[in-house]
Amino acid sequence: QGSGQGIPQASDGPTEDTVASQSNIWHLDTEPKSDSEAPEVPAPVDNTPEGLNQVLSGLSSRWRNCWVRGILTLAMSSGFFCSIYLGPMALITIVLCVQIKCFPEKRPG
C-alpha cells in the first residue's frame, strides 16, 4: 500500500520536489515597479460643449456625468433607429461613408 507501486495513493502527501517545482510555477512578480517603468497617465480633459456646461453648471460632477451620458445615449439610440427607419439604401450609404472615412487609400509619393 502507498507509494511502493509508483502510483500515488490518497495517503501519500506531496514530496519536497513537487512542492518546490509548483512554487516556481505559481510565483508571481509582486515587486512594485519603479516610477520610471510605469506609463504616464494623461490628465482628464473635459470636452463637454459650452452650452451643455451652462445648463448643467449647478450639478455636482457625478450628476453632470450622468446627464451627459443619458443625453448622448438618447441621441445615439434615436440616430440608430432613424437610420433603420430610412431603409436599406440609407444603411448602405451610411456603411459606405463610414468605410471611406475609416479606411482611406494612401496616395503614393
CNS distance restraints for C-alpha pairs under 8 A (distance, minus, plus):
assign (resid   1 and name CA) (resid   5 and name CA) 7.80 0.50 0.50
assign (resid   1 and name CA) (resid   9 and name CA) 7.99 0.50 0.50
assign (resid   2 and name CA) (resid   7 and name CA) 7.91 0.50 0.50
assign (resid   2 and name CA) (resid   8 and name CA) 6.85 0.50 0.50
assign (resid   2 and name CA) (resid   9 and name CA) 5.56 0.50 0.50
assign (resid   2 and name CA) (resid  11 and name CA) 6.68 0.50 0.50
assign (resid   2 and name CA) (resid  12 and name CA) 6.35 0.50 0.50
assign (resid   3 and name CA) (resid   7 and name CA) 6.09 0.50 0.50
assign (resid   3 and name CA) (resid   8 and name CA) 5.66 0.50 0.50
assign (resid   3 and name CA) (resid   9 and name CA) 6.68 0.50 0.50
assign (resid   3 and name CA) (resid  12 and name CA) 6.82 0.50 0.50
assign (resid   8 and name CA) (resid  12 and name CA) 6.08 0.50 0.50
assign (resid  14 and name CA) (resid  18 and name CA) 6.36 0.50 0.50
assign (resid  14 and name CA) (resid  19 and name CA) 6.55 0.50 0.50
assign (resid  15 and name CA) (resid  19 and name CA) 6.34 0.50 0.50
assign (resid  16 and name CA) (resid  20 and name CA) 6.09 0.50 0.50
assign (resid  17 and name CA) (resid  21 and name CA) 6.21 0.50 0.50
assign (resid  18 and name CA) (resid  22 and name CA) 6.01 0.50 0.50
assign (resid  19 and name CA) (resid  23 and name CA) 6.13 0.50 0.50
assign (resid  20 and name CA) (resid  24 and name CA) 6.48 0.50 0.50
assign (resid  21 and name CA) (resid  25 and name CA) 6.40 0.50 0.50
assign (resid  22 and name CA) (resid  26 and name CA) 6.25 0.50 0.50
assign (resid  23 and name CA) (resid  27 and name CA) 5.95 0.50 0.50
assign (resid  33 and name CA) (resid  37 and name CA) 6.19 0.50 0.50
assign (resid  33 and name CA) (resid  38 and name CA) 6.66 0.50 0.50
assign (resid  34 and name CA) (resid  38 and name CA) 6.70 0.50 0.50
assign (resid  48 and name CA) (resid  52 and name CA) 6.75 0.50 0.50
assign (resid  48 and name CA) (resid  53 and name CA) 6.51 0.50 0.50
assign (resid  49 and name CA) (resid  53 and name CA) 6.30 0.50 0.50
assign (resid  50 and name CA) (resid  54 and name CA) 6.27 0.50 0.50
assign (resid  51 and name CA) (resid  55 and name CA) 6.45 0.50 0.50
assign (resid  52 and name CA) (resid  56 and name CA) 6.12 0.50 0.50
assign (resid  53 and name CA) (resid  57 and name CA) 5.58 0.50 0.50
assign (resid  56 and name CA) (resid  64 and name CA) 6.01 0.50 0.50
assign (resid  57 and name CA) (resid  64 and name CA) 7.92 0.50 0.50
assign (resid  59 and name CA) (resid  63 and name CA) 5.97 0.50 0.50
assign (resid  59 and name CA) (resid  64 and name CA) 5.78 0.50 0.50
assign (resid  60 and name CA) (resid  64 and name CA) 6.06 0.50 0.50
assign (resid  61 and name CA) (resid  65 and name CA) 6.00 0.50 0.50
assign (resid  62 and name CA) (resid  66 and name CA) 6.36 0.50 0.50
assign (resid  63 and name CA) (resid  67 and name CA) 6.20 0.50 0.50
assign (resid  64 and name CA) (resid  68 and name CA) 6.16 0.50 0.50
assign (resid  65 and name CA) (resid  69 and name CA) 6.14 0.50 0.50
assign (resid  66 and name CA) (resid  70 and name CA) 6.13 0.50 0.50
assign (resid  67 and name CA) (resid  71 and name CA) 6.06 0.50 0.50
assign (resid  68 and name CA) (resid  72 and name CA) 6.16 0.50 0.50
assign (resid  69 and name CA) (resid  73 and name CA) 5.98 0.50 0.50
assign (resid  70 and name CA) (resid  74 and name CA) 6.29 0.50 0.50
assign (resid  71 and name CA) (resid  75 and name CA) 6.22 0.50 0.50
assign (resid  72 and name CA) (resid  76 and name CA) 6.07 0.50 0.50
assign (resid  73 and name CA) (resid  77 and name CA) 6.04 0.50 0.50
assign (resid  74 and name CA) (resid  78 and name CA) 5.98 0.50 0.50
assign (resid  75 and name CA) (resid  79 and name CA) 6.08 0.50 0.50
assign (resid  76 and name CA) (resid  80 and name CA) 6.13 0.50 0.50
assign (resid  77 and name CA) (resid  81 and name CA) 6.26 0.50 0.50
assign (resid  78 and name CA) (resid  82 and name CA) 6.00 0.50 0.50
assign (resid  79 and name CA) (resid  83 and name CA) 6.15 0.50 0.50
assign (resid  80 and name CA) (resid  84 and name CA) 6.36 0.50 0.50
assign (resid  81 and name CA) (resid  85 and name CA) 6.09 0.50 0.50
assign (resid  82 and name CA) (resid  86 and name CA) 6.20 0.50 0.50
assign (resid  83 and name CA) (resid  87 and name CA) 7.08 0.50 0.50
assign (resid  83 and name CA) (resid  90 and name CA) 6.71 0.50 0.50
assign (resid  83 and name CA) (resid  91 and name CA) 6.47 0.50 0.50
assign (resid  84 and name CA) (resid  88 and name CA) 7.68 0.50 0.50
assign (resid  84 and name CA) (resid  91 and name CA) 7.00 0.50 0.50
assign (resid  86 and name CA) (resid  90 and name CA) 5.82 0.50 0.50
assign (resid  86 and name CA) (resid  91 and name CA) 7.64 0.50 0.50
assign (resid  87 and name CA) (resid  91 and name CA) 6.46 0.50 0.50
assign (resid  88 and name CA) (resid  92 and name CA) 6.15 0.50 0.50
assign (resid  89 and name CA) (resid  93 and name CA) 6.15 0.50 0.50
assign (resid  90 and name CA) (resid  94 and name CA) 6.08 0.50 0.50
assign (resid  91 and name CA) (resid  95 and name CA) 6.11 0.50 0.50
assign (resid  92 and name CA) (resid  96 and name CA) 6.07 0.50 0.50
assign (resid  93 and name CA) (resid  97 and name CA) 6.13 0.50 0.50
assign (resid  94 and name CA) (resid  98 and name CA) 6.16 0.50 0.50
assign (resid  95 and name CA) (resid  99 and name CA) 6.12 0.50 0.50
assign (resid  96 and name CA) (resid 100 and name CA) 6.16 0.50 0.50
assign (resid  97 and name CA) (resid 101 and name CA) 6.13 0.50 0.50
assign (resid  98 and name CA) (resid 102 and name CA) 6.00 0.50 0.50
assign (resid  99 and name CA) (resid 103 and name CA) 5.75 0.50 0.50
assign (resid 100 and name CA) (resid 104 and name CA) 5.70 0.50 0.50
